[in-house]
Every structure is written in structure tokens, then in C-alpha cells.
Amino acid sequence: MGATLEKVDGVDFIYEEDRTLPIVFMSLKFKNAGIIMSKKDGLVNLTSMLLNEGTSKDGSVGFATKLENRAISLSAGMGTETFVIDLDSMRSEFPKGIKLLKELIIDPNYKKESLTKIKTQVKGRITSLESNFEYISRVELNKQLYPNNPLSKLALGTKEDVQKISLVDIKKHIEKNLVKDNLFVVIGGDLSHDEAKAYVKEVVSLFHKNTPSSFKFTLPTSEAKVIKHYKDTQQAYISFGSPLDIRFDTDKMYLANLASYILGEGGFGSRLMEEVRVKKGLAYSVNGSFSITQSSSSFSGALQTKNSSGDEAIKIVQSVVDDFVKNGVTQEELDLAKQFIVGSQPLRNEKLSSRLTRAGNEYYNNRALGEWKTELEKTKNVTIEELNAFIKSHPEITKLSFSVVTKKESK
């Protein structure tokens, strides 16, 4: 039986029974609570880290010991749009896991020493990234694509941002965004429907209602530019991106997936890899893919090459994308893409966590549970004329911006 959807106390929950192994998985997913909703750069990251520091009563070590003694995994995490709290354990330990989850929600470790500890960890991470030129290239590209927009926010923030964040800021983010109005629950494994419903009801009751905030959809800028950032580096780090005018609930997602795979997501055999690495030998690897979310949709990718080859690599990437839009794909490329996407489905269905994650994503993106099966049939039956018409209808992906971290040429 596949995943099902219903409500408990006004909150939607997705459930799938799987008795294969004696394990249970639960994920609390909060919409409108991710990085894009942060009042300060780095705030959502610190919020997730603090919720991984246990409770005020037990402290970080004491709470972690309780989890480890029962082989329970309980963690908080964040994305651009969402915030999640995941719990999984053996079936026999899941009631204890629920108890510890409730303790964490009721009594987070709001202590100054905990905040100081995680701030120190984040500052250390920021320091290490100051010499990570791939990261710098990607961050600077986001600034180009989303000027003066929340989507250009740094997940970690700067050291100065982190230092300014207080426990009050974290509490406010939790109280405003980790609320019943934003919440949906995904649960499954070795438990009955009634057991799942009872657990969800128990956890949902801990969250209050609040009028949720929301974010707007934003396309990346089409003002294509090449901006170079000079560092003492042995090679050029190139990130690129452009707008993709598609919404998250499109009925053309299967076409977008095929196009993305052929253009750059498919590794060896993809257009970008074939031209940049195989034919020109400019980079060991190059990637590019479509990203279609509720907050934005884009085509983006990255590569590394010799400093002296940076300009040539940029020209080739631009040429590949231009040709892709103008002339479309070949029948051989389409057949290979279909073969991979359809053939990889059994692996995606193998694990309970994978199936529940997919069901959660379908729900989040306003799709019917199990819609992936319909998408798969569409993928099997798509014609080259249909795919090429789709590709040609999106010339905006040729409006590429490039962010390059390279060494300044000596005169």
C-alpha cells in the first residue's frame, strides 16, 4: 500500500505502513520557515543547531546520551524554504523517541553557553570557507542572480551576523515559524495507521497556531554578466546560472527533468560534460541542472579549470546552452535519458525513507500522492518533438550570469 493523506487536529499527515523492518520514521516539516524567512543572515542555521543541543534540563551531552542509549536519531535541519525535525528509531524505542521529541519542543536548550558554543562552531566553519573558492564563487553568483533579495542570503551568515544573533532572535523565529499553521507530518514504518495517528496527534498538540508568513516567487535576473573575483588561486572556479520560467506545480515537470538530465545533470554523456571535458579537456568535471522550487526556478552549474582557460570555458558553456535551446536534443540523447530516469525508479522505491521523502515533496508541491507514477508514464511516452518544443520555449536559460574566482593576470 502506498502513502495516504489525512488530517489530525487541523494538520495534514502522510502515512505509509512498511513491516519489512522493525523501524519507524517521523518528520515534522514546517513550510515558510527556512532561510528565506530569516530576519537575519545565519539565524535559521543557528536555530537548527540549537535544537540539536538537547534540552535545558539535560544539556547537550545528557540529551545526546539518552538518544544514543536507545539508538534513537533526533535532529533538526533547514533548507531554503522549510525547517524540519526528524525522528527515527527501532519500533520498540519509538515511544521513548516521541517522549524525547516532546521534551525538546517544550524545553529547548536556551542557555547562553549553548549559544556561545554553536556560535563558535559556525564562526570556525565560516573561517574555513574563506579559502573555499568554489563556495565563494557560488555565493557571489547568488548575489548576481538575486540582487537585494532574500534568496541571496547566506545560510551561515558572516561572523558579524552570527555574533549579533541572540537567544531572543532564535526564540522569535521558533515561535513565529515553527507553528501548527506551517506544519505537516510524514510518518511511516512498522506501525499501524491508528498508532501513527496517535503519535501525530500527541506531537501536533505541542504547537500553537499563528498566522504564517509567506515568500514570493522570484526569477533570477536575466541581466547576464561575467563578474570576476580575484584571489590567490591555482585554478579558476566558475559558477553560472540563469532564469528558468517554470513554476513548481507545472504539468511539464517530466519534460524539465529530461531536459535537465541531457543538458548537464546526467554526468558523462551530458552536453556540458561532452563539450567541456571530453572534446576540449578544460575541466575534470562540469555540472548543470534545473532547480524548480516554490521560491524560484533556475538553471545553474559549476566547473573548475586552469586560470588561463577560464574565458574559453565560459564561451563554451554559453555556446552549449545556446545550441541546446536552438536545436534541441537528439533521439539518442532522449533514449538514454529515458533509460536512466525510468530505470532508476526501483532504487528510489527501495527504502521507506526515500518513499516517504518523495511523498512529502509531492504534498509540499501541491501534487497528488503517487503522481510520480503518472510522471514516469509521461516520461516513457514523450516524443522528441514534444521535448524539443519544450526546450525551445525556454530561451531565458541562455541569459547566463557567470561568477568567476580566479587569479589576476600579472602584467
Helices and strands as residue ranges (DSSP letters): E 4-8, E 11-17, E 23-30, G 35-37, H 43-51, H 59-69, E 73-78, E 83-90, G 91-93, H 94-106, H 112-129, H 133-145, G 150-152, H 159-164, H 167-177, G 180-182, E 183-189, H 193-204, E 226-230, E 235-243, H 253-260, I 261-265, H 271-273, I 274-279, E 286-292, E 297-306, G 307-309, H 310-327, H 331-343, H 345-350, H 352-364, H 371-381, H 384-392, G 395-398, E 401-406
